[in-house]
Amino acid sequence: MTSELDIFVGNTTLIDEDVYRLWLDGYSVSDAVALRVRSGILEQTGATAAVLQSDTMDHYRTFHMLERLLHAPPKLLHQLIFQIPPSRQALLIERYYAFDEAFVREVLGKKLSKGTKKDLDDISTKTGITLKSCRRQFDNFKRVFKVVEEMRGSLVDNIQQHFLLSDRLARDYAAIVFFANNRFETGKKKLQYLSFGDFAYCAELMIQNWTLGAVDSQVDDMDVDLDKEFLQDLKELKMLVADKDLLDLHKSLVCTALRGKLGVFSEMEANFKNLSRGLVNVAAKLTHNKDVRDLFVDLVEKVSCPACCPLIPCLAYPWAVPALDVSLGPQFVEPCRSDHWPLSDVRLFLNQYSASVHSLDGFRHQALWDRYMGTLRGCLLRLYHD
């Protein structure tokens, strides 16, 4: 009886980037071979189908052995079994932790739990990403989250230190961790036009300005948890719309500054009070966990009160002022779209709207306003697109 045995002996571990991509994408060996044949590799190299099959299997075995090291990238740097140049190590790590935007949009803001993992079959079918790749990406998100969620220090720095990712990819993972921790709603129909990049941009602004780490670099979970004291203080901003004199003066200052500069000046002037209430009431709502989760829904959707009579104070939304105004505060993007505001006018308005508050002598919360509105303005400008 005879048997055949394929043996490969070498020093430097060979990494075929194309085969690595196929492995990461979740293709089986047979599917990977078929795709390589279709790419014309046999004609290019003069190899036989048997050699291609053996080569693919050998690469897959190597990747499977490397995977346990990729779960803790510093181990890959210090192990002695695989002789891999540093540049190749960086490539292996970066690509292993890369993710598909279509996938991350489906899980962004959801709890990284077994319950969400059970939905991966449906997500795979919806996005066309193989189930194996979906599982790898989900497990990567969960792994990073578990390692850094309770660490002190910069979230991005902690991710880079423990997973050796590039700055850009580490920032993306910081956004994923931040959204998973705060459970922001991102899946509503009205939010589907927003990309992961839009949400990641907003996450970075909130991490820099609204978290505990924005004011104290020594606290636990500094870049993961929102600053609860700051969110409570935001209720003080309601006086901007509750005080009629302040509201009228604010409107006058903004209109005076923007007259002749804003293409939608008439629409802005007519809707100023509703827009201002929308921006301020977002702040007033952030004391409630559910309303924190609905932040992006509130910024985008045009909402009307479903349960309140316009003749009595609002019981469902006691923060809404005045009580006779049935229109709820949290709304901005859709009303401006309805009036066909160009992005340049939105930017001019938000800049002047924010700056004019500093000229209101009766307002005593300027630092709080800047911390809140500086971030909100950046988010709204990013969210305002088709």
HUKA-V330605 format. One record per residue. N is the residue number from 1. RES is the residue in three letters. SS is DSSP state (2 for helix, 1 for strand, 0 for the rest). PSI is psi in whole degrees, 0 to 359 (none if undefined). BURIAL is # if it has 16 or more other C-alpha atoms within 10 Angstrom, else .. Layout:
# HUKA-V330605
N_RES_SS_PSI_BURIAL / N_RES_SS_PSI_BURIAL
This chain:
# HUKA-V330605
1_MET_0_134_. / 2_THR_0_153_. / 3_SER_0_153_. / 4_GLU_0_140_. / 5_LEU_0_123_. / 6_ASP_0_126_. / 7_ILE_0_135_. / 8_PHE_0_125_. / 9_VAL_0_131_. / 10_GLY_0_177_. / 11_ASN_0_290_. / 12_THR_1_130_. / 13_THR_0_124_. / 14_LEU_0_132_. / 15_ILE_0_115_# / 16_ASP_0_114_. / 17_GLU_2_324_. / 18_ASP_2_318_. / 19_VAL_2_323_# / 20_TYR_2_319_# / 21_ARG_2_318_. / 22_LEU_2_321_# / 23_TRP_2_316_# / 24_LEU_2_325_# / 25_ASP_0_357_# / 26_GLY_0_17_# / 27_TYR_0_143_# / 28_SER_0_170_. / 29_VAL_2_315_# / 30_SER_2_319_. / 31_ASP_2_321_. / 32_ALA_2_319_# / 33_VAL_2_315_# / 34_ALA_2_319_. / 35_LEU_2_325_. / 36_ARG_2_321_# / 37_VAL_2_317_. / 38_ARG_2_333_. / 39_SER_0_350_. / 40_GLY_0_18_. / 41_ILE_2_328_# / 42_LEU_2_317_. / 43_GLU_2_323_. / 44_GLN_2_324_. / 45_THR_2_343_. / 46_GLY_0_13_. / 47_ALA_0_164_. / 48_THR_0_166_. / 49_ALA_2_324_. / 50_ALA_2_319_. / 51_VAL_2_319_. / 52_LEU_2_319_# / 53_GLN_2_314_# / 54_SER_2_319_# / 55_ASP_2_316_# / 56_THR_2_316_# / 57_MET_2_321_# / 58_ASP_2_317_. / 59_HIS_2_317_# / 60_TYR_2_320_# / 61_ARG_2_318_. / 62_THR_2_315_# / 63_PHE_2_321_# / 64_HIS_2_322_. / 65_MET_2_328_. / 66_LEU_2_339_. / 67_GLU_2_320_. / 68_ARG_2_329_. / 69_LEU_2_327_# / 70_LEU_2_339_# / 71_HIS_0_336_# / 72_ALA_0_79_# / 73_PRO_2_324_# / 74_PRO_2_332_. / 75_LYS_2_327_. / 76_LEU_2_325_# / 77_LEU_2_329_# / 78_HIS_2_354_. / 79_GLN_0_158_. / 80_LEU_0_1_. / 81_ILE_0_316_. / 82_PHE_0_122_# / 83_GLN_1_97_. / 84_ILE_0_125_# / 85_PRO_0_150_. / 86_PRO_2_321_. / 87_SER_2_324_. / 88_ARG_2_323_. / 89_GLN_2_315_# / 90_ALA_2_320_# / 91_LEU_2_315_. / 92_LEU_2_315_# / 93_ILE_2_311_# / 94_GLU_2_317_# / 95_ARG_2_330_. / 96_TYR_2_324_# / 97_TYR_2_357_# / 98_ALA_0_157_. / 99_PHE_0_161_# / 100_ASP_0_132_. / 101_GLU_2_323_. / 102_ALA_2_324_# / 103_PHE_2_312_# / 104_VAL_2_331_# / 105_ARG_2_333_# / 106_GLU_2_334_# / 107_VAL_2_354_# / 108_LEU_0_127_# / 109_GLY_0_350_# / 110_LYS_0_158_# / 111_LYS_0_131_# / 112_LEU_0_72_# / 113_SER_0_178_. / 114_LYS_2_325_. / 115_GLY_2_315_. / 116_THR_2_324_. / 117_LYS_2_330_# / 118_LYS_0_339_. / 119_ASP_0_358_. / 120_LEU_2_331_# / 121_ASP_2_313_. / 122_ASP_2_320_. / 123_ILE_2_320_# / 124_SER_2_314_# / 125_THR_2_318_. / 126_LYS_2_319_. / 127_THR_2_342_. / 128_GLY_0_8_. / 129_ILE_0_136_# / 130_THR_0_150_# / 131_LEU_2_321_# / 132_LYS_2_320_# / 133_SER_2_320_# / 134_CYS_2_317_# / 135_ARG_2_318_# / 136_ARG_2_313_# / 137_GLN_2_317_# / 138_PHE_2_315_# / 139_ASP_2_325_# / 140_ASN_2_314_# / 141_PHE_2_312_# / 142_LYS_2_321_# / 143_ARG_2_313_. / 144_VAL_2_316_# / 145_PHE_2_313_# / 146_LYS_2_324_. / 147_VAL_2_320_. / 148_VAL_2_352_# / 149_GLU_0_330_# / 150_GLU_0_16_. / 151_MET_0_147_# / 152_ARG_0_160_# / 153_GLY_0_179_# / 154_SER_0_131_# / 155_LEU_2_315_# / 156_VAL_2_316_# / 157_ASP_2_319_# / 158_ASN_2_320_# / 159_ILE_2_316_# / 160_GLN_2_320_# / 161_GLN_2_320_. / 162_HIS_2_342_. / 163_PHE_2_358_# / 164_LEU_0_38_# / 165_LEU_0_160_# / 166_SER_0_164_. / 167_ASP_2_315_. / 168_ARG_2_315_. / 169_LEU_2_324_# / 170_ALA_2_322_# / 171_ARG_2_323_# / 172_ASP_2_318_# / 173_TYR_2_326_# / 174_ALA_2_319_# / 175_ALA_2_319_# / 176_ILE_2_315_# / 177_VAL_2_316_# / 178_PHE_2_316_# / 179_PHE_2_321_# / 180_ALA_2_322_# / 181_ASN_2_320_# / 182_ASN_2_354_# / 183_ARG_0_42_# / 184_PHE_0_137_# / 185_GLU_0_124_# / 186_THR_0_357_# / 187_GLY_0_356_# / 188_LYS_0_152_. / 189_LYS_2_319_. / 190_LYS_2_347_. / 191_LEU_2_1_. / 192_GLN_0_338_. / 193_TYR_0_346_. / 194_LEU_0_138_# / 195_SER_0_168_. / 196_PHE_2_322_# / 197_GLY_2_324_. / 198_ASP_2_312_. / 199_PHE_2_321_# / 200_ALA_2_322_# / 201_TYR_2_315_# / 202_CYS_2_321_# / 203_ALA_2_318_# / 204_GLU_2_320_# / 205_LEU_2_317_# / 206_MET_2_321_# / 207_ILE_2_319_# / 208_GLN_2_334_# / 209_ASN_2_334_# / 210_TRP_0_358_# / 211_THR_1_172_# / 212_LEU_2_323_# / 213_GLY_2_344_# / 214_ALA_2_338_# / 215_VAL_0_343_. / 216_ASP_0_110_. / 217_SER_0_359_. / 218_GLN_0_358_. / 219_VAL_0_159_. / 220_ASP_0_153_# / 221_ASP_0_37_# / 222_MET_0_323_# / 223_ASP_0_6_# / 224_VAL_0_318_# / 225_ASP_0_138_# / 226_LEU_1_150_# / 227_ASP_0_103_# / 228_LYS_2_322_. / 229_GLU_2_319_. / 230_PHE_2_315_# / 231_LEU_2_322_# / 232_GLN_2_319_. / 233_ASP_2_336_. / 234_LEU_2_341_# / 235_LYS_2_335_# / 236_GLU_2_338_# / 237_LEU_2_347_# / 238_LYS_2_336_# / 239_MET_2_338_# / 240_LEU_2_331_# / 241_VAL_2_342_# / 242_ALA_2_327_# / 243_ASP_0_110_. / 244_LYS_2_323_. / 245_ASP_2_317_. / 246_LEU_2_318_# / 247_LEU_2_315_# / 248_ASP_2_319_. / 249_LEU_2_319_# / 250_HIS_2_315_# / 251_LYS_2_317_# / 252_SER_2_317_. / 253_LEU_2_316_# / 254_VAL_2_315_# / 255_CYS_2_321_# / 256_THR_2_319_. / 257_ALA_2_330_# / 258_LEU_2_354_# / 259_ARG_0_126_. / 260_GLY_0_352_. / 261_LYS_0_341_. / 262_LEU_0_123_# / 263_GLY_0_332_. / 264_VAL_0_38_# / 265_PHE_2_315_# / 266_SER_2_316_. / 267_GLU_2_319_. / 268_MET_2_315_# / 269_GLU_2_318_# / 270_ALA_2_328_. / 271_ASN_2_9_. / 272_PHE_2_312_# / 273_LYS_2_320_# / 274_ASN_2_318_# / 275_LEU_2_318_# / 276_SER_2_317_# / 277_ARG_2_322_# / 278_GLY_2_313_# / 279_LEU_2_320_# / 280_VAL_2_322_# / 281_ASN_2_337_# / 282_VAL_2_315_# / 283_ALA_2_316_# / 284_ALA_2_332_# / 285_LYS_2_342_# / 286_LEU_0_5_# / 287_THR_0_347_# / 288_HIS_0_134_. / 289_ASN_2_317_. / 290_LYS_2_321_. / 291_ASP_2_331_# / 292_VAL_2_315_# / 293_ARG_2_328_# / 294_ASP_0_15_# / 295_LEU_2_310_# / 296_PHE_2_327_# / 297_VAL_2_316_# / 298_ASP_2_324_# / 299_LEU_2_330_# / 300_VAL_2_311_# / 301_GLU_0_149_# / 302_LYS_0_111_# / 303_VAL_0_142_# / 304_SER_1_149_. / 305_CYS_0_122_. / 306_PRO_0_346_. / 307_ALA_0_357_. / 308_CYS_0_144_# / 309_CYS_0_136_. / 310_PRO_0_354_. / 311_LEU_0_356_. / 312_ILE_0_158_. / 313_PRO_0_147_# / 314_CYS_0_121_# / 315_LEU_0_325_. / 316_ALA_0_328_. / 317_TYR_0_73_. / 318_PRO_0_344_. / 319_TRP_0_346_# / 320_ALA_0_132_# / 321_VAL_0_146_# / 322_PRO_0_168_# / 323_ALA_0_334_# / 324_LEU_0_351_. / 325_ASP_0_108_# / 326_VAL_0_331_# / 327_SER_1_126_# / 328_LEU_0_154_# / 329_GLY_0_312_# / 330_PRO_0_89_# / 331_GLN_0_135_# / 332_PHE_0_305_# / 333_VAL_2_307_# / 334_GLU_2_317_# / 335_PRO_2_320_# / 336_CYS_2_323_# / 337_ARG_2_318_# / 338_SER_2_326_. / 339_ASP_0_8_. / 340_HIS_0_43_. / 341_TRP_0_128_# / 342_PRO_0_157_. / 343_LEU_2_324_. / 344_SER_2_323_. / 345_ASP_2_323_# / 346_VAL_2_317_# / 347_ARG_2_314_# / 348_LEU_2_315_. / 349_PHE_2_310_# / 350_LEU_2_321_# / 351_ASN_2_313_# / 352_GLN_2_321_. / 353_TYR_2_318_# / 354_SER_2_314_# / 355_ALA_2_326_# / 356_SER_2_337_# / 357_VAL_2_331_# / 358_HIS_2_346_# / 359_SER_2_3_. / 360_LEU_0_104_. / 361_ASP_0_331_. / 362_GLY_0_3_. / 363_PHE_0_130_. / 364_ARG_0_21_. / 365_HIS_0_48_. / 366_GLN_2_315_. / 367_ALA_2_318_. / 368_LEU_2_318_# / 369_TRP_2_315_# / 370_ASP_2_320_# / 371_ARG_2_321_# / 372_TYR_2_305_# / 373_MET_2_332_# / 374_GLY_2_318_# / 375_THR_2_315_# / 376_LEU_2_320_# / 377_ARG_2_314_# / 378_GLY_2_318_# / 379_CYS_2_314_# / 380_LEU_2_320_# / 381_LEU_2_328_# / 382_ARG_2_325_# / 383_LEU_2_341_# / 384_TYR_0_82_# / 385_HIS_0_170_. / 386_ASP_0_none_.
